[in-house]
């Protein structure tokens, strides 16, 4: 049996001051298939992007007089992310479940400020996987829930910073910062919950 769910959204606004406008969009889709009555596989796709302008701080005199106008932008930014995952679940019997997940996503975040003519860019690529086994047993006086899992994640990220010529054109003058941050993470976990049957 095939099943699916999809959603699309968008937002846009002028903000509450000059140069505080924003817009963005979001797309989510999930496609699944029941291989049989005990196993299911799903594919999930998710993407979003948002962009905004920042008006910057107001002098105290303008705030006190209620003047919320500002004729030049003080910066802005954008953020976007694309994600893809595949997961599988199997129920060998009524008391247990095995699940596996693989996923990957890329993300970007840019922020620029006019006050000091700087643009900062960060991007990240992530790959991960998870496998778990869960079992729940009912005994005469208590219920026992047991979980064991294995997680793996690899992250590759980069950060860049430039000085800019003009806050509107954002023409990059020179690279002032460059760095990488990468790591791998492996986790093994076991959890066992024993509860009196009267509380279940």
C-alpha positions as CSV (number, residue, x, y, z in Angstrom):
1,X,0.0,0.0,0.0
2,X,1.4,3.4,-1.0
3,X,0.8,6.6,1.0
4,X,2.1,10.1,0.8
5,X,1.9,13.5,2.5
6,X,3.1,16.8,1.1
7,X,2.9,20.5,2.2
8,X,4.0,23.8,0.7
9,X,4.1,27.1,2.5
10,X,5.4,30.6,1.8
11,X,5.5,33.8,3.8
12,X,6.3,37.4,3.0
13,X,6.1,40.6,4.9
14,X,7.2,44.3,5.0
15,X,8.3,44.1,8.6
16,X,7.7,46.9,11.1
17,X,10.4,49.3,9.9
18,X,12.1,50.4,6.7
19,X,14.4,47.6,5.5
20,X,12.9,44.9,7.7
21,X,11.1,43.0,4.9
22,X,11.4,39.2,4.7
23,X,10.2,36.3,2.5
24,X,10.7,32.6,2.6
25,X,9.3,29.2,1.5
26,X,9.1,25.7,2.7
27,X,8.4,22.3,0.9
28,X,7.9,19.0,2.7
29,X,7.0,15.6,1.1
30,X,6.9,12.1,2.4
31,X,6.4,9.0,0.4
32,X,5.8,5.6,2.0
33,X,5.1,2.0,1.0
34,X,3.9,-0.8,3.2
35,X,5.9,-3.8,1.9
36,X,3.6,-6.0,3.9
37,X,1.6,-5.8,7.1
38,X,4.7,-5.8,9.2
39,X,7.2,-3.6,7.3
40,X,7.3,-0.1,5.9
41,X,9.7,2.0,4.0
42,X,9.5,5.9,3.7
43,X,11.3,8.6,1.7
44,X,11.2,12.1,3.1
45,X,12.3,15.3,1.3
46,X,12.4,18.7,2.9
47,X,13.6,22.1,1.7
48,X,13.3,25.6,2.9
49,X,14.8,29.1,2.3
50,X,14.2,32.4,4.1
51,X,15.7,35.8,3.4
52,X,15.5,39.0,5.3
53,X,16.7,42.6,5.7
54,X,17.8,44.1,8.9
55,X,17.2,47.8,9.7
56,X,19.8,48.1,12.4
57,X,19.6,49.9,15.7
58,X,17.8,53.2,16.3
59,X,19.2,56.2,18.1
60,X,17.6,56.8,21.4
61,X,16.2,60.1,20.2
62,X,14.4,58.5,17.3
63,X,13.0,55.8,19.6
64,X,11.7,58.3,22.0
65,X,10.0,60.4,19.3
66,X,8.4,57.3,17.7
67,X,10.4,57.7,14.5
68,X,10.9,54.1,13.4
69,X,12.2,55.0,9.9
70,X,15.7,54.3,8.7
71,X,16.7,55.3,5.2
72,X,19.6,52.8,4.8
73,X,19.7,49.1,5.5
74,X,22.1,47.8,8.2
75,X,22.3,44.3,6.7
76,X,20.3,41.2,6.3
77,X,20.8,37.5,5.6
78,X,19.4,34.3,4.2
79,X,19.2,30.7,5.4
80,X,18.4,27.6,3.4
81,X,18.4,23.8,4.0
82,X,17.8,20.7,1.8
83,X,17.2,17.4,3.5
84,X,16.7,13.8,2.3
85,X,16.1,10.7,4.4
86,X,15.1,7.1,4.0
87,X,13.8,5.0,6.9
88,X,12.6,1.4,7.3
89,X,10.7,-0.3,10.0
90,X,9.9,-4.0,10.7
91,X,7.8,-5.7,13.3
92,X,9.0,-9.3,13.7
93,X,6.3,-9.9,16.2
94,X,3.7,-8.0,18.2
95,X,6.2,-7.1,21.0
96,X,9.2,-5.8,19.0
97,X,10.2,-3.4,16.3
98,X,13.4,-2.9,14.2
99,X,14.1,0.4,12.5
100,X,16.8,1.9,10.4
101,X,17.3,5.4,9.1
102,X,19.8,7.1,6.7
103,X,19.7,10.8,6.1
104,X,21.7,13.7,4.6
105,X,21.3,17.4,4.4
106,X,23.0,20.6,3.4
107,X,22.5,24.0,4.9
108,X,23.8,27.5,4.3
109,X,23.6,30.7,6.4
110,X,24.7,34.1,5.3
111,X,24.6,37.3,7.4
112,X,25.9,40.7,6.3
113,X,26.1,43.9,8.3
114,X,26.5,47.4,7.0
115,X,27.8,48.9,10.2
116,X,31.2,47.3,9.8
117,X,30.9,46.1,6.1
118,X,31.2,42.4,6.8
119,X,29.5,39.4,5.2
120,X,29.7,36.0,7.0
121,X,28.9,32.7,5.2
122,X,28.6,29.3,6.8
123,X,27.7,26.0,5.1
124,X,27.3,22.5,6.4
125,X,26.9,19.0,4.9
126,X,25.7,16.2,7.2
127,X,25.4,12.5,6.6
128,X,24.0,10.2,9.3
129,X,22.5,6.8,10.0
130,X,20.6,5.2,12.9
131,X,19.5,1.6,13.8
132,X,17.4,0.6,16.8
133,X,15.8,-2.4,18.2
134,X,12.8,-2.1,20.6
135,X,10.9,-4.7,22.6
136,X,8.1,-4.5,25.1
137,X,7.1,-7.4,27.3
138,X,4.2,-7.7,29.6
139,X,4.6,-9.8,32.7
140,X,2.2,-10.5,35.5
141,X,3.4,-7.7,37.8
142,X,5.3,-5.3,35.5
143,X,6.0,-4.3,31.9
144,X,9.6,-4.2,30.6
145,X,10.6,-1.9,27.7
146,X,14.0,-2.5,26.2
147,X,15.8,-0.3,23.6
148,X,19.2,-0.6,22.0
149,X,20.5,1.7,19.3
150,X,23.5,2.8,17.2
151,X,23.9,6.3,15.7
152,X,26.5,7.6,13.3
153,X,26.9,11.2,12.0
154,X,29.5,13.0,9.9
155,X,29.5,16.8,9.7
156,X,31.6,18.8,7.3
157,X,31.2,22.6,7.8
158,X,33.0,25.7,6.5
159,X,33.0,29.3,7.6
160,X,34.0,32.3,5.5
161,X,34.0,36.1,6.2
162,X,34.6,38.9,3.8
163,X,34.8,42.7,4.1
164,X,32.3,44.3,1.7
165,X,32.4,47.5,-0.3
166,X,28.7,48.5,0.0
167,X,25.9,47.2,2.1
168,X,23.4,47.0,-0.8
169,X,25.6,45.6,-3.6
170,X,27.5,43.4,-1.1
171,X,30.5,43.4,-3.3
172,X,33.2,41.4,-1.6
173,X,36.5,43.2,-1.1
174,X,38.7,40.6,0.5
175,X,38.6,37.4,2.6
176,X,39.1,38.0,6.3
177,X,38.3,34.6,7.8
178,X,38.4,31.1,6.5
179,X,38.0,27.9,8.6
180,X,36.7,24.4,8.5
181,X,35.1,22.3,11.3
182,X,34.6,18.6,10.7
183,X,33.7,15.8,13.0
184,X,32.4,12.2,13.2
185,X,30.2,11.0,16.0
186,X,29.3,7.4,17.0
187,X,26.9,6.6,19.8
188,X,25.7,3.3,21.2
189,X,22.9,3.4,23.8
190,X,20.9,0.9,25.8
191,X,17.7,1.8,27.8
192,X,15.6,-0.5,29.9
193,X,12.4,0.7,31.6
194,X,10.6,-1.5,34.2
195,X,7.1,-0.3,35.2
196,X,4.5,-1.8,37.5
197,X,1.6,-3.1,35.4
198,X,-0.8,-1.0,37.4
199,X,0.8,2.1,36.0
200,X,0.7,1.0,32.4
